[in-house]
């Protein structure tokens, strides 16, 4: 199953469209997690505050607790981030050693992206969509359509956020 299931695509498409709308109005995107349950129809947005590891750990725990309370079927994380262009990826470690983070390296060495991650009961899908200028405006930006890639081996603080449902193994990163 490498294609994002339609049910999930339909659930997150309006969220991606809203993010694009914010960018096109010249606004910054706040890092957000959207925790959803298909049975109840609930989708609860949760802001992800802070840059440091401790702040991120607290945010991940809060999302996990909310997912348990909602008996969530998915967690969708959307945020502005930095990435490297294809010609700089091989220098990732060198760039981190020199600057400490992609945020602190020169703008000529990085690209602005919207990072999207969707954890489901069927695996984890990830996309990074480059942010491009919209027209001649210096503030207005936009993104294209994301192309999600399925991953079976995912690690990090923002994985394994879904509660384990009765009769299932652990969530996050493996197909069920």
C-alpha positions, 0 to 999 in steps of 0.5 A: 500500500504505497498510495495514501488511502483516499479516506485520509487524503479527503480528511487532510486536503482541506487542512493543506488548502487552508495552509496554502491560503495562509501562505498566499495571504502573506502569513506564516504557518504555525506548526500544528498537529491535527488529531482525528477520529473517523467514527466521531468526525472529530478533528482537533487542532493542536499548536506545536510550540517551541524550538528546543528539544524539551518543548518538542518533547512536551508537544509530542506528549500532548499530541499523544495524550489527545490522540488517546482521549479521542481514540484517534485514527490519524495524526497529521502534522503540518509545519514550515521547515527548512530542507536542503536542495538535492545538490546540498543533501550530501553535505547535510552533516557538514552543514549541521556541524558548521551552522548547528541547524538548517535554520541557522545556515545561509538562505542560499544553502536551504529551501523553505518547505511545508513539511507534512506527516500523516500517521495512520493505522496503515503506516506513515506518509510524509511530504515536503512541499517547497514554498515558492513566491506568489507573483511579485509579492515579497510576502505572499507565498504558495505551495504546490500539491504534496506528493506523499511517500509511504514509510515503514520505518519511521522514528522520532518524537512525532511518531507512534502517537496513535493509541493502540486499539484492542487487538492491534500491535503498536502503531507508527511506522508499520502497516497494520 
